[in-house]
Amino acid sequence: MPEKEIIDSREDKNDEQEFLQEAYDEFDAAREYEKEYRDDGEDDLSMIKGGKGQWPGSLLAERDLEKRPVIVNNQLPSFVKQVVNAARQNKMSINAVAMSKDNEEQAEKRKPSKWAENMTGLIRQIEAKSHAGQVRHHALRCAANNGFGFYKLVTEYTNDRSFYQEARLRRVKNPFTIYMDPKHQDPVGRDCRFIFEADMIDRKEYPILFPGKEAVDWEKLERDSSNVWADENNVRVAKYWVKRPYDMPIVQVSDGRVFEKVKWDKIADDLKAAEREDPNTGEILNPAPVVVDDRTVKTHIVAWYLIDGQKIIDGPKKNGKFILDFNDDSDIRDEDGAWRAYVWPTQFIPIIPVWGDEMFIKEQHYVKGVVRDAKDAQRMDNYWFTKLVEQVALDDMAPIFATPKQIAGFEEIWESEQPRRYYPYNYDDEAPGPPQRQQAAQIAPGHLAIIQFSRENLMRTTNIFESGLGMPSNETSGKAVALRQGKGELANSAYEANLAESMAYEGEQHIALIQATYDTEREITILNADNKPEFVTINETIIDRDTGQEVTLNDMTQGLYSVTVTVGPAFTTQRMEYAQALVDIIRSVPDPVLSTMMLMRYFRNADWPGADDTADMLEEHLEQIKIRQTQGPSEQEQADLGKTVAVTDKVRVETMQKVKELQGEVE
């Protein structure tokens, strides 16, 4: 449920002009609230891009006028890549955790929730088909670059011949097109009342994109901020996501399930008609569930409208008119029960922010990326490095001292700018010697020191040092290098933590969207924890043999879930720690049964080819041991005991060999 109630303050909730005015006011408020960190973010991107934009304008103009060099030694992208690529190496995954029982049997036997496994597996499948890693890391890269990035959920048909829709993740290419409700309190905007996806398009493209619609006449706009929505060549078009209050009646039926009352009313008669009577006793064998409780939930509807600076271009419609206020189910669903176009089937606006380094200054939200505090150090490095190169380059241009008599007759050669291997001259007995080039000025030690200082400042302000950048450093041992790298990763761990928070919000949206849209019987593909596909029939209705009642298997519309996000270390780190753990276990546990048990557990979580087969063999061996402990060994088991011990020894030898191979790979 929403964290706070959505209130619609419009006087006439069906008036288009009042609707638009509210949207324009909200857009202006969002732009004003985010202006400072957006402007700083654009400057960050200019610096990361490199080129002459890293030089102050006045100094650049002065040097261009004097034909002096302007060198850019751009080091900022290295620091951004370090933060983003460190996150790429860590495996982050979304897990659905059941907060309610599947059925009585699952609860009594304390089995893992099959519903939660299916939900998590379906989320994995959505991630795989969406290339979720690329989507999220683009948003993270934007956060590292300029302080904020976004990605979003959409629904798409599974293929061109399907009527089923599936959820997909899509990246937001330009984060500067997203404007969020400035009054939101939740870190990732769960409580946003509105969000804009707004971008400028060319006037020539407008009639192609929106046939029958006229582009905004920017000269006739009366709003003070008319340049926000249009200029002479471009028109701003915004996807305006907004929440509207909605009273939703719900019912709970006798088998524990909860339905929207509208949905229940549509299926109650069919369930009643499906009842069967015992011909002998007259007893109803499969009694239909009945309503045991009901209430009205104050929730909200999420819808989106396409608007420009003068009108609503498109949005949810009923009877040819835009739906600007949602009062009953007919406003949000078509006659066939499907969600209306432009009405989103969950309570969340499906845009997910990924923040950089966050802070609040006098209730003002401010975010920054990796390079925000390193820009002055980069400018300083450019200036002093250019000055050093300029000085060295001028060495060959130092003036040559000669008397007029020495160059008489050779003036054309001496005045030529073309370099020569030698210059002819006349002997002059009054000259101190042959023509001599003036000695070039020596490089001041202060120049080199300040360049070194600026580069140290780059590392200090980003908290990423030589070892983290793959450069030689003062650390001599591998442990010391790892420690310094770890400090840099720890200092910038806020980026990964913020991405994990965004993924938790994404998981909540996945669950809500799946429960709202995966509501019919069909076969889907889920991915198991090892990313192996499995085909599952969801929402399958069958007759229970024991009770004679209809039951729904793998009901994706039911259940309560929370979301966890697991973050693992880098893959190479996992293998290194895994190999070392095996060595320690084999060496420290002399008992063959106990060491075999530990090896089985480790092989069960290993990623080696054949690891699962080895774990199965060890598990079978342990089961035989348990049987012998309770029943005593049979004659055949006694005969096979030597073989079993030999197998265990073989596994131990193979394990040690695998450890050595792993250590070799790591080194």
Beta strands, then each sheet from edge to edge (+ up, - down):
strand 1: 90-98
strand 2: 148-157
strand 3: 165-171
strand 4: 178-180
strand 5: 194-202
strand 6: 234-253
strand 7: 258-260
strand 8: 291-307
strand 9: 312-314
strand 10: 317-318
strand 11: 321-322
strand 12: 343-344
strand 13: 351-355
strand 14: 357-361
strand 15: 364-368
strand 16: 400-401
strand 17: 436-437
strand 18: 522-527
strand 19: 533-538
strand 20: 540-543
strand 21: 550-553
strand 22: 561-570
sheet 1: 1+ 22-
sheet 2: 3+ 2- 13+
sheet 3: 4+ 5- 6+ 7-
sheet 4: 4+ 5- 6+ 8- 9+
sheet 5: 4+ 5- 6+ 8- 12+
sheet 6: 10+ 11-
sheet 7: 14+ 15-
sheet 8: 16+ 17-
sheet 9: 18+ 19-
sheet 10: 20+ 21-
end
